[in-house]
Amino acid sequence: MLVTLGTLLGVVYAVCVLGLFLYGMNAYLLVALHRAGRRRSNPAVPPLTEWPAVTVQLPVYNERYVARRLLESIGALDYPADRLEIQVLDDSTDETTAIVADAARALAAQGLNVVHLHRRERAGFKAGALAAGLKEAAGEFVAIFDADFVPPPEFLRRTLPYFADPGVAVVQARWEHLNRDFSLLTTAQALGIDGHFVVEQSARHRGGLFLNFNGTAGVWRRLAIDDAGGWTHDTLTEDLDLSYRAQLRSWRIEYRPEIACPAELPVLVTGFKSQQRRWAMGSIQTAVKLLPLVLRSSRSAWAKHQAAIHLTCYAIHPLMLLVVVLSAPLLLARPVTPAAAGPACMLVYAQWVLGTGWRARAARLPAIMVVGVGVAWSTSLAVLGGLRGRQAAFLRTPKFGIGPAGGAWRDKGYAERRPSGALVEIGLGGYCAVTAALYWHQGEYVVIPFLLLYACGFLTVGGLTLLHTGRLPRWRA
């Protein structure tokens, strides 16, 4: 029985290491694709002679700290007022509705067409709000901005010319960060998001692979939304879902990394964990829903492989978790492979591509490594929920109006007070530390740095969860 159990654990361990190897190596492949694509020149986009009608949709739910900032930035868009419609899709249940109404009146007084749609039932969450607004929208094109974004004035004038190509469904801009340097947590998130937008999205776009609209900071052709079946809420990532359905209908996504749209990063680890759980569960739900269609499509085997990696990328977290948990029972296993450094290399490369100051930003790589492994427990639960077909509520990530001028989150509403998963994360951190000591005792030194990284990650995320939920004393720097 012991031999059989040991063999089974060894097989599980080997499968997990193989999975991590495949995902890790794919980071190198994306860097190579990006490097190859940088040598190609982008054709000039002809200027528009006539500006089309555009509806700007602003889905808002209980965002009293950032709603006014959002509407003021939309009011500053450099676009003909007679061709612009602004829809505030307001599902709020607090004073956000009054703030939105006041800001909308101010924009209307400037001669802008502002429509405030307040739903009392939050049916379908964000997807439901977008679909409801689309029924009343007048624009041929639809720009979407989440509440925490601040689009630059020239955003529409820079994105709309790409729709001269009738095959383009959506133009997606790169996310930038209003509060990158607020804390090590926001710095870590900025590094991770930069890796996605600077390398992954660009590489997929240049390689003719499936990629995704990121839910905000982009413009859709309304015809493409309708042709792909419209917004649906059977997954938590309605943006990823619609993106793949549109591409399966032969529409293309135009990704423009040179067009940046800044946003506020979550400053609470509870908000970050909630965001990661939503993205993880929604990605797996979308994979279950659409990956069979992708595999049966006429796309190349390479494109299908990359789509599978893309849709299931959050599986990295349960694989990491299993490798860590099995490290003690399988003491002599050696999980370290060159692929383990793949994501880190991609993140450093992303900062190099962004240019000036890249060394200082890349030097903070340990922050994203610690936070990235520290959320493995909560994200793994979300992945399992997505595989089981579990339907969960769309929990928006709280924002507090923190930008370049600073700001604070303490004593404000929306902060999570339940320390979900904190004790498990701290327990996993202790387990990794003890396992590292066992490996040291056995003279197996190669694995120890990785176990210590996991220990630091779990303890940091668990400790921050207790701190940010008010379960620990308030410490001052």
C-alpha positions in Angstrom: 0.0 0.0 0.0 2.8 2.4 0.9 4.6 1.6 -2.4 1.4 2.2 -4.3 0.7 5.5 -2.5 4.3 6.6 -3.1 4.1 5.7 -6.7 0.9 7.7 -7.1 2.3 10.7 -5.4 5.4 10.5 -7.6 3.2 10.4 -10.7 1.2 13.4 -9.6 4.4 15.3 -8.7 5.9 14.5 -12.2 2.7 15.7 -14.0 2.7 19.0 -12.0 6.4 19.6 -12.8 5.8 18.8 -16.4 2.9 21.3 -16.5 5.0 24.0 -14.9 7.7 23.3 -17.4 5.3 23.8 -20.3 3.9 27.1 -18.9 7.4 28.3 -18.0 8.9 27.5 -21.4 6.0 29.3 -23.0 7.2 32.5 -21.4 10.5 32.1 -23.3 8.6 31.5 -26.5 6.5 34.7 -26.1 9.7 36.7 -25.5 11.1 35.2 -28.7 7.9 36.0 -30.7 8.0 39.6 -29.4 11.7 40.0 -30.3 11.0 38.7 -33.8 8.0 41.0 -34.2 9.9 44.1 -33.1 11.9 43.9 -36.4 8.8 44.3 -38.5 7.7 47.9 -39.3 4.1 48.8 -38.7 2.2 50.1 -41.7 1.0 53.7 -41.4 -2.6 54.1 -40.5 -4.5 56.5 -42.8 -6.2 59.4 -40.9 -10.0 59.4 -40.8 -11.7 62.0 -42.9 -15.0 61.7 -41.0 -15.2 60.8 -37.3 -17.8 58.1 -36.6 -20.5 58.1 -33.9 -19.0 56.6 -30.7 -20.7 55.5 -27.5 -18.5 55.5 -24.4 -19.8 53.0 -21.9 -18.8 53.4 -18.2 -19.9 50.4 -16.1 -20.0 51.5 -12.4 -20.8 49.7 -9.2 -20.3 51.3 -5.9 -17.3 53.5 -6.9 -17.8 56.7 -4.9 -14.1 57.4 -4.6 -13.3 57.3 -8.4 -16.6 57.9 -10.2 -16.2 61.7 -10.5 -12.6 61.3 -11.7 -13.7 58.9 -14.4 -16.5 61.2 -15.7 -14.2 64.2 -15.7 -11.6 62.3 -17.8 -14.3 61.3 -20.3 -15.5 64.9 -20.5 -12.0 65.9 -21.5 -11.9 63.5 -24.5 -10.8 65.3 -27.6 -13.7 64.2 -29.9 -16.6 66.0 -31.7 -19.4 66.4 -29.2 -22.0 65.8 -31.8 -20.5 62.4 -32.5 -20.1 61.3 -28.9 -22.5 59.6 -26.5 -21.6 58.9 -22.9 -23.4 56.1 -21.1 -22.9 55.7 -17.4 -24.1 52.1 -16.6 -24.7 52.5 -12.9 -25.6 49.5 -10.8 -24.7 51.2 -7.5 -26.5 50.8 -4.2 -24.7 53.6 -2.4 -24.0 57.3 -2.8 -22.1 56.6 -6.0 -25.4 57.2 -7.9 -25.7 60.7 -6.6 -22.1 61.5 -7.4 -22.6 60.2 -10.9 -25.8 62.2 -11.4 -24.0 65.4 -10.3 -21.0 64.8 -12.5 -23.2 63.9 -15.4 -25.1 67.2 -15.0 -21.8 69.1 -15.1 -20.9 67.3 -18.4 -24.3 68.0 -19.9 -23.9 71.7 -19.1 -20.7 71.6 -21.2 -22.8 70.4 -24.2 -22.0 66.7 -24.0 -24.6 63.9 -24.5 -24.6 62.0 -21.2 -27.0 59.2 -20.4 -27.2 57.9 -16.8 -28.7 54.4 -16.8 -29.3 53.2 -13.2 -30.3 49.5 -12.9 -31.9 48.5 -9.6 -31.3 44.8 -10.3 -27.7 43.9 -11.0 -28.6 41.0 -13.4 -25.6 39.7 -15.3 -23.2 41.9 -13.4 -20.9 43.9 -15.7 -21.9 41.9 -18.8 -25.5 42.5 -18.1 -24.9 46.3 -17.7 -23.0 46.4 -21.0 -25.7 44.5 -22.8 -28.4 46.7 -21.4 -26.6 49.8 -22.4 -25.9 48.5 -25.9 -29.6 48.2 -26.6 -29.9 52.0 -26.2 -26.5 53.0 -27.6 -26.4 55.2 -30.7 -22.8 54.7 -31.6 -21.3 52.6 -34.4 -18.3 52.0 -32.1 -18.3 51.4 -28.4 -15.5 52.5 -26.1 -15.4 50.9 -22.6 -13.7 52.1 -19.5 -13.9 50.7 -16.0 -14.3 53.1 -13.1 -10.6 53.1 -12.1 -9.3 54.2 -15.5 -8.4 57.7 -16.7 -8.2 57.7 -20.5 -6.0 60.4 -22.1 -7.8 63.1 -24.1 -6.5 61.8 -27.5 -7.7 58.2 -26.8 -10.5 58.0 -29.4 -8.6 59.9 -32.1 -5.7 57.4 -31.8 -7.7 54.2 -31.7 -10.6 54.8 -34.2 -8.4 55.0 -37.4 -7.6 51.3 -37.0 -11.2 50.5 -37.8 -10.5 51.5 -41.4 -9.7 47.8 -41.7 -13.2 46.2 -41.9 -12.0 43.0 -40.2 -11.0 44.7 -36.9 -13.5 44.0 -34.1 -11.7 45.8 -31.3 -8.7 48.0 -30.6 -7.1 47.4 -27.3 -4.8 49.8 -25.5 -2.1 49.1 -23.0 -2.8 49.6 -19.3 -0.6 52.0 -17.4 -0.6 52.7 -13.7 -1.6 55.7 -11.7 -0.2 54.4 -8.4 2.7 52.1 -9.3 4.9 53.3 -6.5 2.2 53.4 -3.8 3.5 50.2 -2.1 5.4 47.1 -2.9 2.0 45.4 -3.5 1.2 47.9 -6.3 4.7 47.7 -7.6 4.4 43.9 -7.9 1.1 44.2 -9.7 2.5 46.8 -12.1 5.3 44.4 -13.0 2.9 41.5 -13.7 0.5 43.7 -15.8 3.5 45.1 -17.8 4.5 41.5 -18.6 1.1 40.7 -19.9 0.6 43.9 -22.0 4.1 44.6 -23.1 5.1 41.0 -24.0 2.2 38.6 -24.1 -0.4 40.7 -25.8 2.1 42.1 -28.3 3.6 38.7 -29.1 0.2 37.1 -29.7 -0.9 40.0 -31.8 2.2 40.0 -34.0 2.1 36.2 -34.2 -1.5 36.1 -35.5 -2.6 34.2 -32.4 -5.7 34.4 -30.2 -5.6 37.3 -27.8 -8.1 39.1 -25.7 -9.9 42.4 -25.1 -9.0 43.2 -21.5 -12.4 44.4 -20.4 -11.5 48.1 -20.5 -9.4 50.7 -22.3 -10.6 49.5 -25.7 -13.0 50.2 -28.5 -15.4 47.7 -30.0 -17.1 47.7 -33.4 -20.7 47.2 -32.5 -21.3 45.0 -35.5 -18.6 42.6 -34.2 -20.2 42.4 -30.8 -23.6 41.5 -32.3 -22.1 39.0 -34.8 -20.2 37.2 -32.0 -23.4 36.7 -30.0 -23.2 39.8 -27.7 -22.2 40.0 -24.1 -23.0 37.0 -22.0 -22.6 36.4 -18.2 -22.1 32.6 -18.0 -18.4 33.3 -17.2 -16.8 35.8 -14.9 -14.6 37.1 -17.7 -17.1 38.3 -20.2 -14.3 40.2 -22.0 -12.2 37.0 -22.7 -15.3 35.1 -23.6 -16.5 37.6 -26.2 -12.9 38.1 -27.6 -12.6 34.4 -28.4 -16.1 34.1 -29.8 -15.4 37.1 -32.1 -12.1 35.6 -33.3 -13.7 32.3 -34.0 -16.0 34.3 -36.3 -12.9 35.6 -38.1 -12.8 39.0 -36.5 -9.4 40.4 -35.5 -8.2 42.2 -32.4 -5.9 45.1 -33.0 -3.5 45.6 -30.0 -1.7 48.9 -29.8 0.9 49.0 -27.0 1.9 52.6 -27.8 -1.5 53.8 -26.7 -1.5 53.8 -22.9 -4.4 54.2 -20.6 -3.6 54.6 -16.9 -5.6 53.0 -14.1 -5.5 52.6 -10.3 -4.0 49.4 -9.0 -5.6 47.6 -6.0 -3.9 48.8 -2.8 -5.3 46.1 -0.5 -4.1 42.5 -0.8 -7.7 41.4 -0.2 -8.8 43.3 -3.3 -5.9 41.9 -5.3 -6.7 38.3 -4.3 -10.4 38.9 -5.2 -9.4 40.2 -8.6 -7.1 37.2 -9.2 -9.8 34.8 -8.1 -12.3 36.4 -10.6 -9.8 36.3 -13.4 -8.8 32.7 -12.6 -12.3 31.3 -12.3 -13.5 33.2 -15.4 -10.5 32.1 -17.5 -11.1 28.5 -16.7 -14.9 28.9 -17.2 -14.1 30.3 -20.7 -11.7 27.5 -21.4 -14.3 24.9 -20.5 -16.8 26.7 -22.7 -14.8 27.6 -25.8 -11.6 25.6 -25.9 -13.4 22.6 -27.6 -14.5 25.1 -30.3 -11.0 26.4 -30.7 -9.6 22.9 -31.1 -12.2 22.1 -33.7 -11.6 25.3 -35.6 -9.5 25.7 -38.8 -6.7 27.5 -36.9 -3.2 26.0 -37.0 -2.0 23.5 -34.4 0.4 26.2 -33.1 -2.5 28.7 -32.7 -4.6 26.1 -30.9 -1.7 25.2 -28.6 -1.2 28.9 -27.7 -4.9 29.3 -27.1 -4.9 26.4 -24.7 -2.0 27.9 -22.8 -3.6 31.3 -22.8 -7.0 30.1 -21.5 -5.6 27.8 -18.9 -2.7 29.8 -17.6 -4.1 30.1 -14.1 -3.6 26.4 -13.8 -0.1 27.3 -12.8 -1.3 28.1 -9.3 -2.7 24.6 -8.3 0.3 23.0 -10.0 2.7 25.1 -7.9 0.7 24.4 -4.8 0.8 20.6 -5.4 4.6 20.7 -6.0 5.1 22.5 -2.8 2.8 20.2 -0.7 4.4 17.1 -2.2 8.0 18.3 -1.7 8.1 17.0 1.9 6.7 13.4 1.2 9.0 13.2 -1.9 12.1 14.6 -0.3 14.6 13.6 -3.0 12.6 15.0 -5.9 14.2 17.8 -7.8 11.6 20.1 -9.2 14.0 22.9 -10.4 14.2 23.3 -14.2 15.4 26.1 -16.5 11.7 26.8 -17.3 11.1 28.0 -13.7 12.9 31.3 -14.6 10.8 31.8 -17.7 8.1 34.1 -16.2 10.8 36.2 -14.4 12.8 36.6 -17.6 9.7 37.8 -19.4 8.9 40.4 -16.7 12.5 41.8 -16.8 12.3 41.8 -20.6 9.0 43.8 -20.5 10.6 46.5 -18.4 13.5 46.7 -20.8 11.1 47.2 -23.7 9.4 50.0 -21.8 12.7 51.8 -21.7 13.9 54.6 -19.4 14.3 53.5 -15.8 13.9 49.8 -16.6 16.7 48.7 -14.3 15.1 50.3 -11.3 11.7 48.8 -12.1 13.2 45.4 -12.8 15.1 45.4 -9.5 11.8 45.1 -7.8 11.1 41.7 -9.4 11.2 39.9 -6.0 8.0 41.7 -5.1 6.0 40.1 -7.9 7.6 36.7 -7.3 6.6 36.8 -3.6 3.1 38.0 -4.2 2.7 35.8 -7.3 3.3 32.6 -5.3 1.6 33.9 -2.2 -1.9 34.0 -3.9 -1.5 30.3 -5.1 -4.0 29.0 -2.4 -6.9 31.4 -3.1 -6.3 31.3 -6.9 -6.2 27.5 -6.9 -9.6 27.4 -5.3 -10.9 29.7 -8.0 -9.5 27.4 -10.7 -11.2 24.4 -9.1 -14.4 26.3 -8.9 -14.2 27.1 -12.6 -13.5 23.5 -13.5 -16.6 22.4 -11.5 -18.7 24.9 -13.4 -19.4 26.9 -10.2 -21.3 30.2 -10.8 -20.0 32.9 -8.5 -20.9 36.6 -8.1 -18.9 39.2 -9.9 -17.0 40.9 -7.0 -15.6 44.2 -8.2 -12.1 45.2 -6.9 -12.4 48.2 -4.5 -10.6 51.4 -5.5 -10.0 54.5 -3.3 -9.0 57.3 -5.7 -5.3 56.8 -5.2 -3.2 58.3 -7.9 0.1 60.1 -8.6 -0.6 62.6 -5.9 -1.1 59.9 -3.3 -4.1 59.0 -1.3 -5.2 56.6 1.5 -7.5 53.6 1.9 -7.7 53.5 5.7 -11.1 54.4 7.3 -12.8 54.3 3.9 -15.6 52.0 2.8 -15.3 48.9 0.5 -12.4 47.4 2.4 -12.8 43.7 3.0 -13.1 42.7 6.7 -13.0 38.9 6.4 -9.4 37.5 6.4 -10.3 34.8 3.8 -7.6 32.2 3.5 -5.1 34.0 5.7 -4.6 31.2 8.2 -4.2 28.6 5.5 -1.6 30.8 3.7 0.3 31.3 6.9 0.2 27.5 7.6 1.5 26.9 4.0 4.3 29.3 4.6 5.3 27.5 7.8 5.1 24.2 6.0 7.4 25.4 3.2 9.9 26.7 5.8 10.0 23.4 7.6 10.3 21.5 4.3 13.3 23.8 3.4 14.9 22.8 6.7 14.4 19.1 5.9 16.0 19.6 2.5 18.9 21.4 4.2 19.3 18.5 6.6 19.5 16.0 3.7 22.0 18.1 1.8 19.5 18.8 -1.1 20.3 22.5 -1.5 19.1 23.2 -5.0 15.4 23.2 -4.1 15.8 25.3 -0.9 15.6 28.8 -2.6 12.3 27.9 -4.2 10.8 26.6 -1.0 12.0 29.7 0.8 10.3 31.8 -1.9 7.0 30.0 -1.4 7.4 30.4 2.4 8.0 34.1 2.1 5.1 34.4 -0.4 2.5 32.6 1.7 3.6 34.3 4.9 3.6 37.8 3.2 0.2 37.4 1.6 -1.3 35.8 4.7 0.1 38.5 7.0 -1.0 41.3 4.7 -4.5 39.8 4.6 -4.7 40.0 8.4 -3.3 43.5 8.4 -5.5 44.9 5.7 -8.6 43.3 7.3 -7.9 45.0 10.6 -6.9 41.7 12.4 -3.4 43.0 13.2 -2.3 46.3 14.8 -1.8 49.3 12.5 1.9 49.6 11.9 3.5 52.8 10.6 6.5 52.8 8.3 
